[in-house]
Amino acid sequence: MRVHLVAVQAELKPEVYTQPEAFRAYVLELTQKATQGLPEGEPRLVAFPELFALPLLFWLETSPAVQQAPTSLQAALRLLKEQGPRALRFAALGPAAFYHLRARQVWPLYQQVFAEAARRSRAYLVAGSLFSPLLDSEPGRGLHPQHRQVHNLLLFFSPEGSILGRIPKVHLTAAERRAFLNRGPGGRQVVQTRLGRVAVLICLDAFHDDLVEQADAAGAWLLVQPSANPARWTGPWSHDPRQVEGEVWLREGLAKKLLQRENLRYGLNPMLNGRFYELYFEGQSGVYQAGGALALAEQAMGTEFVRAAVEAPPPG
């Protein structure tokens, strides 16, 4: 079975996050361009980058003072102050109050827009992640958190727009820990689809052998790694300035992690780029097989759509 894999290398544009319709239009535009020209009737999977939806928490229908704050922490504090009595309801949650307050406000838009994008493109769709508690919904309580903890998480949609997985990040960076995030639970990273088993390991997770091994042992043939790399692609590597960031990423990333696996055959790595408060992201998106890239973005900046058609194993 031939499957079309598409990595959406997306650029952060502040103006598309301030109003619901602008965000909807941007996601639908990117998804339409990602799938434009693909053969009708052939399955496709489209993946957005890590943190693609995070700006919604800070910029959706907020004041210029919040949107133009020097740092994300200052923006969060200003927004909590502006929310007044509504924010006080979450005061007992401490640093997690901001995420619990804003996740409830942006989650419906986040879910609805990506569900619509999946249906319109007739694609399996890995949505860009945001910081949020794991939310659930039921008639008596409506939208509510499963617990106090906050994760870097994303949604995985079917072509019909239904949620197949709510997938949290397990291994956190130092910056994520400073942002008061919690390590996500394991066991949610492999999703059964009509295309077979697909693993989603958010950024750093896919560099850890333990989770890659679990995905392989669970029978996943595809590993999706949504990423947001807060470093210059051609600059010094954060762990060893004698090495180049992008060169280390390409050498140690999916092409290497897919070698000699029992089930894993391909990898999809969409990357975020652009500025978000004090952070700046660069990265060259790609589609990989064991030992090398099938397709790479031309640059580590700007919006690109990286595609490859691969043969998926028969579901079983």
Residue pairs with C-beta under 8 A, 6 or more apart in sequence:
1 43
1 195
1 311
1 312
1 314
2 42
2 43
2 309
2 310
2 311
2 312
3 42
3 43
3 44
3 45
3 195
3 222
3 309
3 310
3 311
3 312
4 35
4 38
4 39
4 42
4 43
4 44
4 45
4 307
4 308
4 309
5 44
5 45
5 47
5 222
5 266
5 268
5 287
5 307
5 308
5 309
5 310
6 34
6 35
6 44
6 45
6 46
6 47
6 123
6 268
6 305
6 306
6 307
7 47
7 268
7 269
7 270
7 271
7 285
7 286
7 287
7 297
7 305
7 306
7 307
8 30
8 31
8 34
8 46
8 47
8 48
8 49
8 270
8 285
8 303
8 305
9 49
9 270
9 271
9 272
9 273
9 283
9 284
9 285
9 297
9 302
9 303
9 304
9 305
9 306
10 30
10 48
10 49
10 52
10 128
10 270
10 272
10 273
10 303
11 273
11 274
11 301
11 302
11 303
12 55
12 272
12 273
12 274
12 275
12 276
12 281
13 26
13 274
14 55
14 59
14 67
15 22
16 22
16 23
16 25
16 26
17 23
17 55
17 56
17 58
17 59
17 60
18 59
18 60
18 61
18 62
18 67
19 60
19 61
20 60
20 61
20 109
23 56
23 60
23 109
23 113
24 109
24 113
24 116
27 113
27 114
27 117
28 113
28 116
28 117
28 120
30 48
30 303
31 46
31 117
31 118
31 120
31 121
31 123
31 125
32 120
32 121
33 305
34 46
34 121
34 123
34 305
34 307
35 44
35 46
35 121
35 122
35 123
38 44
38 307
43 124
43 194
43 195
43 312
44 121
44 122
44 123
44 124
45 123
45 124
45 125
45 126
45 195
45 198
45 222
45 224
45 268
46 121
46 123
46 124
46 125
46 126
47 125
47 126
47 224
47 226
47 268
47 270
48 114
48 125
48 126
48 127
48 128
48 226
48 270
49 128
49 226
49 227
49 228
49 270
49 271
49 272
49 283
49 285
50 128
50 129
50 152
50 154
50 169
50 202
50 203
50 226
50 227
50 228
50 272
51 128
51 129
51 130
51 152
51 228
51 272
51 276
51 281
52 127
52 128
52 129
52 226
52 228
52 272
53 106
53 110
53 127
53 128
53 129
53 130
53 154
54 128
54 129
54 130
54 131
54 276
55 276
56 102
56 106
56 109
56 110
56 130
57 98
57 99
57 102
57 103
57 106
57 130
57 131
57 132
58 66
58 67
58 72
58 75
58 76
58 79
58 102
58 277
59 66
59 67
60 105
60 106
60 109
62 79
62 82
63 78
63 79
63 82
65 78
65 82
66 75
66 78
66 79
66 82
67 75
69 75
69 78
69 277
70 277
70 278
71 277
71 278
72 179
72 276
72 277
72 278
72 279
75 277
76 98
79 98
79 102
80 87
80 97
80 98
80 101
81 87
83 101
86 101
87 97
87 101
89 101
90 96
90 97
90 100
90 101
91 97
93 100
93 148
95 180
96 133
96 148
96 149
96 150
96 180
99 131
99 132
99 133
99 150
99 180
100 133
100 145
100 148
100 150
103 130
103 131
103 132
103 133
103 135
103 145
104 135
104 143
106 130
107 132
107 135
107 143
108 143
110 127
110 130
110 155
111 155
111 163
114 125
114 127
114 155
114 157
115 157
115 161
115 162
115 163
116 161
117 125
117 157
118 124
118 125
118 157
118 158
118 159
118 160
118 161
119 159
119 160
119 161
121 159
122 159
123 159
124 156
124 157
124 158
124 159
124 164
124 193
124 195
124 198
125 156
125 157
125 159
126 154
126 156
126 157
126 200
126 224
126 226
126 270
127 154
127 155
127 156
127 157
128 154
128 226
128 272
129 152
129 153
129 154
129 169
129 202
129 226
130 152
130 153
130 154
131 150
131 151
131 152
131 153
131 179
131 181
132 150
132 151
132 153
133 145
133 146
133 147
133 148
133 149
133 150
133 151
134 145
134 146
134 147
134 149
134 151
134 153
134 166
134 168
135 143
135 144
135 145
135 146
135 166
136 143
136 144
136 145
136 146
137 143
137 144
138 144
149 182
150 180
150 181
150 182
151 168
151 169
151 181
151 182
151 183
151 184
152 168
152 169
152 172
152 176
152 181
152 184
152 202
153 166
153 167
153 168
153 169
153 184
153 202
154 166
154 167
154 200
154 202
154 226
155 163
155 165
155 166
155 167
156 163
156 164
156 165
156 166
156 167
156 191
156 198
156 200
157 163
157 164
158 164
158 193
164 191
164 192
164 193
165 188
165 191
165 200
166 188
167 184
167 188
167 189
167 191
167 200
167 202
168 184
168 185
168 188
168 202
169 176
169 181
169 183
169 184
169 202
169 203
169 204
169 205
170 183
170 184
170 185
170 186
170 189
170 205
170 208
170 211
171 183
171 204
171 205
171 207
171 208
171 211
172 181
172 183
172 204
173 204
175 230
175 279
186 211
186 214
189 199
189 200
189 201
189 205
189 211
189 214
189 215
190 197
190 198
190 199
190 214
190 215
190 218
190 219
190 220
191 197
191 198
191 199
191 200
194 315
195 222
195 312
195 315
196 219
196 220
196 221
196 222
196 312
196 313
196 314
196 315
196 316
197 218
197 219
197 220
197 221
197 263
198 220
198 221
198 222
198 224
199 215
199 218
199 220
199 222
199 223
199 224
199 264
200 223
200 224
200 225
200 226
201 208
201 211
201 212
201 215
201 223
201 224
201 225
202 225
202 226
202 227
203 225
203 226
203 227
203 228
203 229
205 211
205 225
206 212
206 223
206 225
206 253
206 254
206 257
206 267
206 269
207 252
207 253
207 257
209 257
212 223
212 257
212 261
212 264
215 223
215 264
216 261
216 262
216 263
216 264
217 262
217 263
218 263
219 263
220 263
220 264
221 263
221 264
221 265
221 266
221 312
221 313
222 264
222 265
222 266
222 267
222 268
222 312
223 254
223 257
223 258
223 264
223 266
223 267
223 268
224 267
224 268
224 269
225 253
225 254
225 267
225 268
225 269
226 269
226 270
227 269
227 270
227 271
227 272
227 283
228 271
228 272
228 281
228 283
229 245
229 249
229 271
229 272
229 281
229 282
229 283
230 279
230 280
230 281
231 237
231 238
231 245
231 282
232 245
232 280
232 282
233 245
233 246
233 249
233 282
233 283
233 284
233 300
233 301
234 244
234 245
234 246
234 300
235 244
235 245
236 242
236 243
236 244
236 245
237 243
237 244
237 245
237 247
237 248
238 245
240 248
246 283
246 284
246 300
249 283
249 284
250 284
250 286
250 293
253 267
253 269
253 288
254 267
254 269
254 286
254 288
255 267
255 288
255 289
255 290
255 291
255 292
255 293
256 291
257 264
257 267
258 264
258 265
258 266
258 267
258 288
258 289
258 290
258 291
259 290
259 291
260 290
261 290
263 313
264 290
265 289
265 290
265 310
265 313
266 287
266 288
266 289
266 294
266 308
266 310
267 286
267 287
267 288
267 289
268 287
268 288
269 285
269 286
269 287
269 288
270 285
270 306
271 281
271 282
271 283
271 284
271 285
271 297
271 300
272 281
272 283
273 281
273 282
273 283
273 300
273 301
273 302
274 280
274 281
275 281
282 300
282 301
283 300
284 296
284 297
284 299
284 300
285 296
285 297
285 304
285 306
286 293
286 294
286 295
286 296
286 297
286 306
287 293
287 294
287 295
287 306
287 307
287 308
287 310
288 294
289 310
294 308
294 310
295 306
295 307
295 308
296 306
297 304
297 306
298 304
